[in-house]
Every structure is written in C-alpha cells, then in structure tokens.
Amino acid sequence: MIGIITRMKGEFRSSDGERFTLKDGSSIFGGGTNTNSGVNVSESRAMQLTAVYACVRILSETVAHLPFPVYKRVNHGKEKATDHHLYNILQSRANPHMTAFNFRETAMNHLLLRGNFYAEIERDEANRPKALWPLRPDKMDVKRTRDDRGLEYYYVDPDGGNKIFPNHLILHIPGMGFDGLLGYSPLTLAREAIGMGVAAEKYGASFYKNGGRPSGVLESPQAIGDEGATRMQEDWERLHDGLENKHRVALLEQGTTYREIGVTPDEAQFLSTRKFQTEEIARFFRVPPHMLGDLERATFSNIEQQSIDFVTHSITPWIKRWEQNVHMQLFGQGTQKTHFPEFVLEGLLRGDTESRYNAYSKAIQDGWMSPNDAREKENKNHVDGLDIYRFPVNMVPADKAYERMEQQPTPPDNNSPFEQEGEDRSIKYHTQQLKPAQKRAIHYRSNIRDSNKKIIRSTLKRIFEREEKDVMAKVKDTFEERNVDETFASWLSDYYGEERETIEQEMAPVMESIGTQVYASVQDELGTASDMPTSVQDFIQDYIQGMAKRISGNSFSRLITQLENNPDDVVSAFQGEFNHWQENRIDSVADEETVRSSGAITTTAFVLLGVVTMRWVSQGSESCPYCQEMNGTVVGVNQKFVNSGDTVGEDFVTSNDVGHPPLHGGCICEIVAED
C-alpha cells in the first residue's frame, strides 16, 4: 500500500497548509443518523432490513457478474485487447487477494450505501496499474488543491495512521452528487424511508414477543403500593409475554382485572405499512418490485419488459459511471485514444429463445451478422464456413439489380448445364415474361444457393472425412486378415444410424440459414412482411432430418454395394469409394440439396402465404432439353409439375413425383408465384 503517513491519526495538513481533522463516520459520508421514526439508521442496521439488503445485493451482483473487457479501436469497430495490461485486472483479478467479481461487488456496496467508492492504484515500474485495493469510504475525505486543478485524498487507515494520496494513486467513482466531486450518501438521503421500515419491523417483533397482543392495564380496586405494583407487573410479564405463553390461564388476586389498550395490527395497517416501505426502498434504489419478490403488479406479459427496464434505467447509469471513470483514471492519455473498457450487457437483454432466434434470423438476413456471430452469442463454437455475411440483394438500387438481371450471359466453354461451377446463373433464366418481383425472386434465390453451396461443401467434406476415418479403421481391422465377416454389415448399419443424427446437427445451421433467406425472398416477391411462422420453422427442421436420412442412407447403400461386389478386396473397394466421394459426390450432393431445399421451402411458403398457382422457370438456352420443356409450366401449389412415371421430352421418364426443382441431378431451375 502506497501513501504518505502522518503522525496524528485523523489530523491532516493540506497542500495549502490548512489543518483539519477527519471524523470517522462523518455525516457527509453516511454515518448513523436519527430519523423521525426514532430509529438510528446506520449502515449495518439498514442492511438488516430485507428490502435494503435485497436492493444492494441485486445491483451489486448484477454489475459484478457482467463481463468488463478492454477493447481496442479498429477500423469501423472494436476488438478485445486481451494483451492489454488492464484486461486481467478488470476482467479476472483486481489484486492478488480479490477477483474482479469480488472487487466490483465491494465497490457497488460502497456506492449504494456511502455514495462513493475509492481504490488505491498500485502501479509498476512503468507507472502502469497492476492492482486495485479498495479503501473504506467512511475513512476518506477529498479536497481540491490550491490551484483547483488537482485533488488530494485524505485517508484514515483503519490500522492506524493517516495517508494522503495524490490524484493519480486513487480510483474514485462518485455516485450522484451536487459538486461533481463527491456523491451523496444514499443511506443518508433514504434514512426516513429506511427508518420507517426498521420501525415497522421492530414493532412487529415486539408485537409477537408480546404474544401477539397489544399492551394492556392491570387494574386493582385497592391501593397496592409501588412494591406491589412492580411485583404484579413483573409476574404478569414473566407468565404471559411471548408466543409460548400466549394461552396460559391468568390468575389475578384481590379483585385485579386486565384491560387491553392500544390498537390492533389491522387498525394500524401494520402489513400495509411494511409493504409500502418495501416499495419505497425499491423505488429509491430503482429496483423493480418483482425482483424483491413482490409480484402483485407483475404479469407473464410484462415481467420481461420490467427486467429490460431494470437494465436500461437501473444498471446502465451505474456501468456508465464505471466505464467513464475507469477510462479516465486508469488509462494513460495516449492509450485513451486507442483503448477503452466496456461492460457486455447482451446477457441481461436476452429474450426468450424464439425471440432471440427471430432476431438472429433478421440480422443474418439483413447482412450485419453472420451465422457464426449468432452462434457466439449463444455460447456455441464457430463452424467453418459460417463467417460469411450475406447481403440482401432485394435492397440494392433497383436500376442496378435490373441491369444485372437483363445482362446477356457469356456462352460457357462447356454447354452442358451440369458443368457450370462458379458462374452467376441467376442472369440466365427465362426472365423476359416475368414481372419485376419475380425476377428479383429468381435473382435472390439463385444467389442464396450459390452463397451457401460453399458452406455445404465444406460441411460435407468434414462429414465424409470423418466417415472415411471411422469406417476404414473398422474395415482394415476386419478384412485385412480374413475375407468374410457377417457382423460387419450390422456394424455399418448401426454406425450410419448414429451418423444420421450427427449429420443433422452439422447441417442444421446452414440449412436454417437457407430457409430464413428463402422465406424472406418469397415475402419480397409477394410484397408481404412478417416473422417466419412456426409451421415453416417446423418444416425446415423436418427437411433437415430428411436430408440427413438421405445422405446417410445413400452412404450406407454405396458401401454395402461395394461390400457385396468386392468380397475379396473390401479395403481397396471402400477406399476407392471414399475417394470418389471427395472428388465428385460432395459437389453433386451440395448442388442437389441447395436446389431441393430452396424449392421445397419456396413451395411451403407459397402455400402458407396464399399463393394459388406457381410457374416453373428454366435456365433459358443454357438449360438441358428436359428443363426447357418444363419452362413456363403452371400448376396449383398443391399439385405436382410431373408425376412419377411421366415422360418429359422424348425419353426422360421420371421415377418420382416432382413438385418443385430439381427435375434431375444438376438441375438448377426455379419456381415463382404465378398470381
């Protein structure tokens, strides 16, 4: 501990030569004070009142538990400066004996009861803060220097002696005050409300100590003298005071009678008084009554808003005091321009799960959050490929969007519609007969597919690599020494049964993102605006489950076929199959699932939003003959474009019903609302 120690405890000489004495517990700092209720309100007595204790604890623990990192200013934003010398002091450990939580909790106790918080700043050889040590506010006084440009802090050390601290060795956070130098003591300002609460509490305790009865008078028809009166009173109180003696029989001698006086608790509105004082104290500390257990005015619909109001109007002013004083007093002048501390409030403002997810969806859709940003806020790890920010194409200037959509495509080197990776296919559709909203929808949904395809490929690559590692280890262990094992097929079936759930979990983020964006494109196409309904969210989840089942089922079937066709060299056959997956299957699955998911979710949204008919739109001259044959086909939203077994063109026979694209592998057609 640093500081200048003087000889006489409590006696100081200021820098301008003035002598003065600092009195312990001076009234300006909130010492014990008498009130109109006759109660002396001291810090310890006030904290024994449950309402005061609850308010102080709620505010202290709330500020203490919030993250308080140091940030570095970067272009158009900020980033955590974990290497800054103050980062650990503010976030983890204030000094060798106190965590940052304990430090801020203690500080808030001082602020809420005394109006000021002081901490000694221990500095290293480079004059940088390396520890913060709390000081008792009732032992501190502050004076301006003679030139009125600095401050001196006069402290009576509880262990003896006096200390005078210069301004740069003290962190001082004042509460609300008059001169901007010292904060008012809330304990002093609220003394009447607290005193009334203490008085009501003492009255209740006395009432029950007296057996739950008001006071009374023992009346005797004859004089009994002072000694007899004293004896009679003592005997009565000994036999009948207290709850345990409440129903004892009274024996009165010499014609003495007992008569009650005073008022009943109901007449004095004892319970109402206690309730009102609790509300008064909560009002003073600006804590919502429901946080003190008073749910009279709390409802299911408003309690969340009350909690948000608590953050906005109660906590935010306190943390602003913290942020600005810490920034001004602990950061050097040069560092103040590049670094700053800031509390993280998102955890206190979190709504229910559905509200948060809807907010994330809108933020991702509008392009100012990535899926990984949302995952970080939900305390989930980042997923490769989900750092992409997607710009909503329907928000670009209309002339630029139409100009791009009407461009004539450059003929590809390969005219096959199945070999056009990396090209912008959105400009190649039959758009001449479409309305502007339909053109935007095609442009938007094709961009959604293209922007998410890379993420799906990355996820599939990771999935197939894991499967290759697991399955090949089992294959080598099973078949390198023997050619037949009847239990392997059963193991493979069980493996892919469990793998389906894993695929579902890994593919869910990107497919949910596609679903949100496709639904937004349908709303733009139809000119509507509303939150995604639960039915569409449920459909997306069902789609994800079906997709995981298709992928895992296809993997299992491919490997079983290799097992049956190559019983003499299973290891080589399986390795060749996995190599094929990495070289070709990843791309084909990514292509198919992006088109399929877009078409399925678009159709579902059409049904929900009241669309009656829809039109098939192919890729124009760049599409295959079968897709060109389908172009312009109009059906009802509950009908199929093609039924199983129908022939498209001259020779393409469909094996399944087709209610939306893709018509076949490699198809990238679209559908739009016709009415």
C-alpha positions in Angstrom: 0.0 0.0 0.0 1.4 3.4 -1.0 0.7 6.8 0.6 2.1 9.4 2.8 1.7 8.7 6.5 1.4 11.5 9.0 1.7 11.3 12.8 -1.7 12.1 14.4 -4.5 9.8 13.5 -7.3 11.8 11.7 -5.3 15.1 11.7 -4.1 16.4 8.4 -2.4 19.4 6.8 -3.5 20.0 3.3 -1.1 21.1 0.5 -2.0 24.8 1.1 -1.1 24.5 4.8 -4.7 24.2 6.3 -5.0 21.9 9.3 -8.2 19.8 9.6 -9.5 16.6 11.3 -11.4 13.9 9.5 -14.0 12.4 11.8 -14.9 8.7 11.4 -18.4 8.2 10.1 -18.9 11.9 9.3 -22.5 12.6 8.3 -21.5 13.6 4.8 -20.4 10.0 4.3 -23.5 8.4 5.7 -22.8 7.7 9.4 -25.6 6.7 11.8 -28.4 9.3 11.7 -31.5 9.7 13.8 -34.9 9.8 12.0 -38.4 11.0 12.7 -39.4 7.4 13.5 -36.9 7.4 16.3 -34.6 4.9 14.7 -30.9 5.5 14.3 -30.1 4.4 10.7 -26.6 3.1 10.4 -25.1 1.1 7.6 -25.2 -2.2 9.5 -28.8 -1.6 10.7 -30.0 -0.7 7.2 -28.6 -3.9 5.8 -30.5 -5.9 8.3 -33.7 -4.7 6.6 -34.5 -7.3 3.9 -35.6 -4.7 1.3 -32.3 -2.7 1.6 -30.2 -5.9 1.6 -32.1 -7.2 -1.5 -31.7 -4.0 -3.4 -28.0 -3.6 -2.6 -27.3 -7.3 -3.4 -29.2 -7.2 -6.7 -27.5 -4.1 -8.0 -24.0 -5.2 -6.7 -24.1 -8.7 -8.0 -25.5 -7.6 -11.4 -22.7 -5.2 -12.0 -20.2 -7.6 -10.6 -21.0 -10.5 -12.8 -21.0 -8.6 -16.1 -18.0 -9.1 -18.4 -15.8 -6.0 -18.3 -13.2 -6.4 -21.0 -10.8 -3.9 -22.6 -11.4 -3.2 -26.3 -9.1 -1.8 -28.9 -10.5 0.6 -31.5 -10.1 -0.7 -35.0 -11.4 0.5 -38.4 -15.2 0.7 -38.1 -15.4 -1.2 -34.9 -13.6 -2.7 -32.0 -11.9 -6.0 -30.8 -11.0 -7.4 -27.4 -7.5 -6.3 -26.3 -6.6 -9.4 -24.3 -2.9 -8.4 -24.2 -3.6 -5.0 -22.6 -2.2 -4.7 -19.0 -5.6 -3.7 -17.6 -7.6 -6.6 -19.2 -7.0 -9.1 -16.4 -7.4 -6.5 -13.7 -10.8 -5.5 -14.8 -12.0 -8.9 -16.1 -10.4 -11.5 -13.8 -8.3 -10.4 -10.8 -8.3 -6.9 -9.3 -5.4 -7.7 -6.9 -3.7 -10.8 -5.6 -6.5 -11.3 -3.0 -9.6 -10.3 -4.9 -11.3 -11.5 -8.0 -12.8 -8.9 -10.3 -16.2 -10.0 -9.2 -15.5 -9.5 -5.5 -13.9 -6.2 -6.3 -16.8 -4.8 -8.2 -19.3 -6.2 -5.7 -17.5 -4.5 -2.9 -17.3 -1.3 -4.9 -21.1 -1.3 -5.6 -21.8 -1.9 -1.9 -19.8 1.3 -1.1 -21.5 3.3 -3.8 -25.0 2.1 -2.9 -24.6 2.8 0.9 -22.0 5.5 1.1 -22.2 7.2 -2.3 -18.5 6.9 -3.2 -16.0 4.2 -4.0 -12.3 4.6 -3.6 -9.5 2.2 -4.5 -5.7 2.7 -4.2 -4.0 2.1 -7.5 -0.8 0.1 -7.2 1.5 0.9 -10.1 4.5 -0.9 -11.5 7.9 0.5 -12.5 6.4 1.8 -15.8 3.7 3.6 -13.8 1.0 1.3 -15.2 -1.7 0.0 -12.8 -1.0 -3.5 -11.7 -3.5 -3.9 -8.8 -6.5 -2.1 -7.2 -7.1 -2.1 -3.5 -10.5 -1.0 -2.1 -10.5 1.8 0.6 -13.2 2.5 3.2 -15.3 5.5 2.0 -16.2 6.4 5.6 -12.5 7.0 6.3 -11.8 9.2 3.3 -12.1 12.9 2.6 -11.3 14.7 -0.7 -10.1 18.3 -1.2 -9.1 20.3 -4.2 -5.5 21.6 -4.4 -4.9 25.3 -4.1 -4.7 25.8 -7.9 -8.1 24.0 -8.1 -6.6 21.7 -10.8 -6.0 18.6 -8.8 -7.3 16.5 -5.9 -5.9 15.2 -2.7 -7.3 12.2 -0.9 -7.0 12.2 2.9 -7.5 8.7 4.4 -7.6 7.4 8.0 -6.1 4.0 7.8 -8.1 1.5 10.0 -4.8 0.0 11.1 -3.6 3.3 12.4 -2.0 6.5 10.9 -3.1 8.8 8.1 -2.4 8.8 4.4 -2.5 11.5 1.8 -2.9 10.1 -1.7 -2.2 12.2 -4.8 -4.8 12.1 -7.5 -3.0 9.5 -9.7 -2.9 6.9 -7.0 -6.7 6.8 -6.4 -9.5 5.4 -8.4 -12.6 7.3 -7.3 -16.1 6.5 -8.6 -18.6 9.0 -7.2 -22.3 8.5 -7.2 -24.9 11.2 -7.9 -23.8 14.4 -6.2 -24.0 18.2 -6.2 -20.5 19.4 -6.9 -19.3 16.6 -9.2 -16.6 15.7 -6.7 -18.4 13.7 -4.0 -21.5 11.6 -4.3 -24.5 11.8 -1.9 -24.8 9.1 0.6 -27.9 7.1 -0.3 -28.0 5.8 3.3 -28.5 9.4 4.5 -30.9 10.5 1.8 -33.1 7.5 2.3 -32.8 7.5 6.1 -36.5 8.3 6.7 -37.8 5.5 4.4 -35.3 3.0 5.9 -36.0 4.2 9.4 -39.8 3.7 8.9 -39.1 0.2 7.6 -36.9 -0.6 10.6 -39.5 0.8 13.0 -42.2 -1.3 11.4 -40.0 -4.3 11.7 -39.2 -3.6 15.4 -42.9 -3.0 16.1 -43.8 -6.4 14.5 -41.1 -8.2 16.5 -42.3 -6.5 19.7 -45.9 -7.4 18.9 -45.1 -11.1 18.5 -42.8 -11.0 21.5 -45.8 -9.9 23.5 -47.7 -12.9 22.5 -49.5 -11.3 19.6 -51.4 -8.9 21.9 -51.5 -5.2 22.2 -50.5 -3.6 25.5 -52.9 -3.6 28.5 -53.5 -2.4 32.0 -53.9 -4.4 35.3 -56.5 -2.6 37.4 -56.8 -3.2 41.2 -59.8 -1.9 43.2 -57.5 -1.1 46.1 -54.1 0.5 46.6 -51.3 -1.9 46.4 -48.3 0.4 46.6 -45.2 0.8 44.4 -43.7 -2.5 45.5 -46.9 -4.5 44.9 -47.4 -2.8 41.5 -43.8 -3.7 40.4 -44.2 -7.3 41.6 -47.6 -7.7 39.8 -46.2 -6.3 36.6 -43.1 -8.5 36.6 -45.1 -11.6 37.4 -47.6 -10.8 34.6 -44.8 -10.3 32.0 -43.0 -13.4 33.2 -46.1 -15.6 32.9 -47.8 -14.2 29.8 -45.3 -12.4 27.5 -44.1 -14.3 24.4 -45.8 -16.6 21.9 -45.1 -19.7 24.0 -47.1 -18.2 26.9 -50.0 -16.9 24.8 -52.7 -19.2 26.0 -51.8 -19.6 29.7 -54.5 -19.0 32.3 -54.2 -15.8 34.2 -54.8 -15.8 38.0 -55.5 -12.3 39.4 -55.6 -11.6 43.1 -57.6 -9.1 45.2 -60.1 -8.2 42.5 -57.5 -7.2 39.9 -58.7 -7.1 36.3 -56.9 -6.9 32.9 -57.9 -4.4 30.2 -56.3 -4.1 26.8 -55.4 -0.8 25.3 -53.9 0.4 22.1 -54.9 -0.6 18.5 -54.8 -3.9 16.7 -52.3 -4.5 13.8 -55.2 -4.3 11.3 -56.2 -0.9 12.7 -52.6 0.3 12.5 -52.4 -1.2 8.9 -49.2 -2.9 10.0 -48.9 -5.2 7.0 -49.7 -2.4 4.5 -47.1 -0.2 6.1 -44.4 -2.8 5.8 -45.4 -3.4 2.2 -45.4 0.3 1.4 -41.9 0.7 2.9 -40.6 -2.1 0.8 -41.9 -0.4 -2.3 -40.4 2.9 -1.1 -37.0 1.4 -0.7 -37.2 -0.4 -4.1 -38.3 2.9 -5.6 -35.3 4.7 -4.0 -32.8 2.2 -5.4 -34.7 1.9 -8.7 -35.1 -1.8 -8.4 -38.4 -3.4 -9.9 -40.6 -4.8 -7.0 -40.8 -8.2 -8.7 -37.1 -8.6 -8.2 -37.7 -8.3 -4.4 -40.4 -10.9 -4.5 -43.4 -8.5 -4.9 -45.3 -10.0 -7.8 -48.5 -8.1 -7.2 -48.1 -6.0 -10.4 -46.1 -8.5 -12.3 -47.7 -10.5 -15.1 -46.5 -13.0 -17.6 -46.6 -10.4 -20.4 -44.9 -7.5 -18.6 -42.2 -9.1 -16.4 -39.7 -9.4 -19.3 -40.2 -5.8 -20.1 -39.7 -4.9 -16.4 -36.4 -6.7 -16.5 -35.3 -4.9 -19.6 -36.3 -1.6 -17.9 -34.2 -2.6 -15.0 -31.2 -2.9 -17.3 -31.9 0.3 -19.2 -32.8 2.6 -16.3 -31.1 1.0 -13.2 -27.9 -0.8 -14.4 -26.9 1.3 -17.3 -26.3 4.5 -15.4 -24.1 2.6 -12.9 -22.0 1.0 -15.6 -21.6 4.3 -17.4 -20.1 5.7 -14.2 -17.8 2.7 -14.1 -16.7 2.9 -17.7 -16.0 6.6 -17.9 -14.2 6.8 -14.5 -12.1 3.7 -15.2 -11.2 5.0 -18.6 -10.3 8.5 -17.4 -8.3 7.4 -14.3 -6.6 4.1 -15.2 -5.8 4.6 -18.9 -3.0 6.8 -19.9 -3.7 9.8 -22.2 -2.2 8.1 -25.2 -4.0 4.8 -24.5 -7.3 6.5 -24.1 -7.4 7.2 -27.8 -6.9 3.6 -28.8 -8.4 1.5 -25.9 -11.4 1.6 -23.7 -13.3 -0.6 -21.2 -16.9 -1.6 -21.8 -19.4 -3.8 -20.0 -21.1 -6.5 -22.0 -24.8 -6.2 -21.5 -26.2 -8.7 -24.0 -26.7 -11.4 -21.4 -29.1 -9.2 -19.4 -31.1 -8.3 -22.5 -31.6 -11.8 -23.9 -35.2 -12.5 -24.6 -36.9 -15.9 -24.8 -35.5 -18.5 -27.2 -37.9 -17.8 -30.1 -37.4 -14.0 -29.8 -33.6 -14.4 -29.9 -33.7 -16.7 -32.9 -36.0 -14.5 -34.8 -33.7 -11.5 -34.1 -30.7 -13.5 -35.3 -32.5 -14.5 -38.4 -33.3 -10.9 -39.3 -29.8 -9.8 -38.5 -28.3 -12.5 -40.7 -30.8 -11.8 -43.4 -30.0 -8.1 -43.4 -26.3 -8.8 -43.6 -25.0 -7.3 -40.4 -24.5 -10.6 -38.6 -23.0 -13.9 -39.8 -24.3 -17.3 -38.5 -21.1 -17.6 -36.5 -21.8 -14.2 -34.8 -25.1 -15.6 -33.7 -23.5 -18.9 -32.5 -21.0 -16.9 -30.5 -23.8 -15.0 -28.7 -25.5 -18.4 -27.9 -22.1 -19.6 -26.4 -21.6 -22.1 -29.2 -18.3 -22.7 -31.1 -17.7 -21.4 -34.6 -18.4 -23.6 -37.6 -16.1 -23.5 -40.6 -17.7 -21.6 -43.5 -20.3 -19.7 -41.4 -18.4 -16.4 -41.2 -20.0 -15.2 -44.5 -22.1 -12.0 -44.4 -24.9 -12.3 -46.9 -26.2 -9.0 -48.4 -29.9 -9.0 -49.3 -30.0 -8.4 -53.0 -33.5 -7.0 -52.9 -32.1 -4.0 -51.1 -29.7 -2.9 -53.9 -30.8 0.0 -56.1 -33.5 -1.2 -58.5 -31.8 0.1 -61.6 -28.6 -1.8 -60.7 -30.5 -5.1 -59.9 -32.5 -5.0 -63.1 -29.4 -4.1 -65.2 -27.7 -7.1 -63.8 -30.6 -9.5 -64.4 -31.1 -8.3 -68.0 -27.5 -8.8 -69.0 -26.8 -11.3 -71.7 -24.7 -14.2 -70.5 -21.4 -15.1 -72.0 -21.6 -18.6 -73.5 -19.7 -21.1 -71.4 -16.9 -23.2 -72.7 -18.9 -26.3 -72.0 -22.6 -26.1 -73.0 -23.6 -28.9 -70.6 -25.9 -27.5 -67.8 -24.1 -29.8 -65.4 -20.6 -28.2 -65.7 -21.0 -24.5 -64.9 -19.4 -24.2 -61.5 -18.5 -20.7 -60.3 -20.8 -18.9 -62.8 -23.6 -16.5 -61.9 -26.5 -18.5 -63.2 -29.1 -16.0 -62.0 -28.8 -14.0 -65.2 -29.5 -16.9 -67.5 -33.1 -17.7 -66.7 -36.1 -17.1 -68.9 -36.9 -13.7 -67.4 -38.5 -11.9 -70.4 -42.0 -12.9 -69.5 -41.6 -12.3 -65.7 -42.7 -9.4 -63.5 -40.0 -7.4 -61.7 -40.8 -9.0 -58.3 -40.5 -12.5 -59.9 -37.2 -11.5 -61.5 -35.9 -10.3 -58.1 -37.0 -13.5 -56.5 -35.1 -15.7 -59.0 -32.1 -13.5 -58.7 -32.2 -13.6 -54.9 -32.8 -17.3 -54.6 -30.1 -18.3 -57.0 -27.7 -16.1 -55.1 -28.8 -17.8 -51.9 -28.0 -21.2 -53.4 -24.6 -20.1 -54.7 -23.5 -18.3 -51.4 -24.5 -21.3 -49.3 -23.2 -24.0 -51.5 -19.6 -23.4 -50.4 -20.6 -23.9 -46.8 -22.5 -27.1 -47.6 -19.5 -28.4 -49.5 -17.2 -27.6 -46.5 -19.6 -29.4 -44.1 -19.9 -32.4 -46.3 -16.2 -32.7 -46.8 -15.8 -32.7 -43.0 -18.6 -35.3 -42.6 -17.2 -37.6 -45.3 -13.6 -37.4 -44.0 -14.8 -38.4 -40.5 -16.8 -41.3 -42.0 -13.8 -42.4 -44.0 -11.6 -42.4 -40.9 -14.1 -44.4 -38.8 -15.2 -46.9 -41.4 -11.7 -47.5 -42.9 -10.3 -48.2 -39.4 -13.0 -50.8 -38.9 -12.6 -52.2 -42.4 -8.9 -52.7 -42.1 -9.3 -54.3 -38.6 -11.9 -56.6 -40.0 -10.8 -57.6 -43.5 -7.1 -57.4 -43.7 -6.7 -60.8 -42.1 -9.9 -62.5 -43.3 -12.2 -62.1 -46.2 -15.6 -62.7 -44.7 -17.3 -61.2 -41.6 -21.0 -61.4 -41.3 -21.2 -58.9 -38.5 -19.6 -56.0 -40.4 -22.8 -55.1 -42.3 -24.6 -54.9 -39.0 -21.9 -52.6 -37.6 -22.1 -50.5 -40.7 -25.9 -50.2 -40.3 -25.6 -49.1 -36.7 -22.8 -46.7 -37.5 -24.9 -44.9 -40.1 -27.9 -44.9 -37.9 -26.0 -42.8 -35.4 -24.3 -40.8 -38.1 -27.6 -39.6 -39.3 -28.1 -37.6 -36.1 -24.6 -36.2 -36.4 -25.2 -35.1 -40.0 -28.4 -33.5 -38.9 -26.7 -31.4 -36.2 -23.8 -30.3 -38.5 -26.0 -29.4 -41.5 -28.7 -27.6 -39.4 -27.0 -24.2 -39.2 -26.6 -23.7 -42.9 -29.9 -25.2 -43.8 -31.7 -23.0 -41.3 -29.9 -20.0 -42.8 -31.0 -21.0 -46.3 -34.6 -21.4 -45.0 -34.6 -18.0 -43.4 -33.3 -16.3 -46.6 -35.6 -18.2 -49.0 -38.6 -17.3 -46.9 -37.5 -13.6 -47.0 -37.2 -13.8 -50.8 -40.8 -15.2 -51.0 -42.0 -12.3 -48.8 -40.3 -9.8 -51.1 -41.7 -11.5 -54.2 -45.3 -11.3 -52.8 -44.8 -7.9 -51.1 -45.5 -9.1 -47.6 -43.7 -8.7 -44.3 -44.0 -10.9 -41.2 -41.9 -13.1 -38.9 -41.3 -16.6 -40.1 -44.2 -18.7 -38.6 -43.6 -21.8 -36.5 -45.0 -24.0 -39.3 -42.3 -23.0 -41.7 -39.6 -23.4 -39.0 -41.0 -26.9 -38.3 -40.9 -27.7 -42.0 -37.3 -26.7 -42.2 -36.4 -29.0 -39.3 -38.3 -31.8 -41.0 -36.4 -31.1 -44.2 -33.0 -31.2 -42.3 -34.0 -34.6 -40.8 -35.0 -35.9 -44.2 -31.8 -34.6 -45.8 -29.6 -36.3 -43.1 -31.5 -39.5 -43.7 -30.9 -39.3 -47.5 -27.2 -38.6 -47.1 -26.5 -41.3 -44.5 -28.8 -43.8 -46.3 -27.0 -43.2 -49.6 -23.6 -43.6 -47.9 -24.7 -46.9 -46.4 -26.1 -48.2 -49.6 -23.0 -47.3 -51.6 -20.7 -49.1 -49.1 -22.9 -52.2 -48.9 -22.8 -52.4 -52.7 -19.0 -52.3 -52.5 -19.0 -55.0 -49.8 -21.2 -57.3 -51.9 -19.4 -56.7 -55.2 -15.8 -56.9 -53.9 -15.7 -59.5 -51.1 -12.1 -60.4 -51.9 -10.7 -56.8 -51.6 -13.0 -54.8 -49.4 -10.3 -52.5 -48.2 -9.4 -51.2 -51.7 -13.1 -51.1 -52.7 -14.0 -48.9 -49.7 -11.0 -46.6 -50.1 -11.9 -46.1 -53.8 -15.5 -45.3 -52.9 -14.4 -42.7 -50.3 -12.0 -41.2 -52.8 -14.9 -40.8 -55.2 -17.0 -39.1 -52.5 -14.3 -36.4 -52.1 -13.8 -35.9 -55.8 -17.4 -36.0 -57.1 -20.1 -36.7 -54.5 -19.5 -33.7 -52.4 -20.3 -31.4 -55.3 -23.3 -33.3 -56.5 -24.9 -33.5 -53.1 -24.3 -29.8 -52.5 -25.8 -28.9 -55.9 -28.8 -31.1 -55.3 -29.6 -30.1 -51.7 -29.3 -26.3 -52.4 -31.8 -26.5 -55.2 -34.1 -29.0 -53.4 -34.2 -27.1 -50.2 -34.8 -23.8 -52.0 -37.7 -25.3 -54.0 -39.2 -27.1 -51.0 -39.2 -24.1 -48.7 -40.4 -21.8 -51.5 -43.4 -24.1 -52.2 -44.2 -24.3 -48.5 -44.1 -20.5 -48.2 -46.3 -20.2 -51.2 -49.0 -22.4 -49.6 -48.8 -20.6 -46.3 -49.0 -17.1 -47.9 -52.0 -17.9 -50.0 -50.4 -18.4 -53.5 -52.7 -20.4 -55.8 -50.5 -21.2 -58.7 -46.8 -21.3 -59.5 -44.6 -21.4 -62.6 -41.5 -23.4 -63.5 -38.7 -21.2 -64.8 -35.7 -22.8 -66.5 -32.3 -21.5 -67.3 -33.1 -20.5 -70.8 -31.0 -21.6 -73.7 -28.3 -22.8 -71.3 -30.6 -25.5 -69.7 -31.0 -29.0 -70.8 -33.8 -30.0 -73.2 -35.8 -31.5 -70.4 -35.7 -28.3 -68.3 -36.5 -26.3 -71.4 -39.5 -28.5 -71.9 -40.7 -27.7 -68.3 -40.2 -23.9 -68.7 -43.4 -21.9 -68.2 -45.4 -24.8 -66.9 -48.0 -23.6 -64.4 -49.6 -25.8 -61.7 -51.5 -25.3 -58.5 -49.3 -25.0 -55.4 -50.7 -28.3 -54.1 -50.1 -30.1 -57.4 -47.1 -31.8 -59.0 -45.3 -30.5 -62.0 -44.5 -34.1 -63.0 -45.9 -37.3 -61.6 -43.9 -40.4 -61.2 -43.6 -42.3 -64.5 -44.4 -39.3 -66.7 -42.2 -38.7 -69.7 -40.5 -35.3 -70.2 -39.3 -34.5 -73.6 -38.8 -37.6 -75.8 -37.1 -40.0 -73.5 -36.8 -38.8 -69.9 -39.0 -40.8 -67.6 -39.3 -39.5 -64.0 -39.0 -42.0 -61.2 -40.6 -39.7 -58.5 -43.2 -37.0 -58.3 -41.7 -33.6 -58.9 -43.4 -30.7 -57.0 -40.5 -28.3 -57.4 -36.9 -28.3 -58.7 -34.7 -30.2 -59.2 -36.1 -32.2 -62.1 -32.9 -34.3 -62.2 -29.4 -34.2 -60.9 -27.7 -31.0 -61.9 -31.0 -29.1 -62.5 -30.9 -25.5 -61.2 -34.4 -24.4 -62.3 -36.6 -22.1 -60.2 -40.3 -21.6 -59.4 -42.1 -18.3 -58.9 -45.6 -17.3 -57.8 -47.9 -17.0 -60.8 -50.7 -15.0 -59.3 
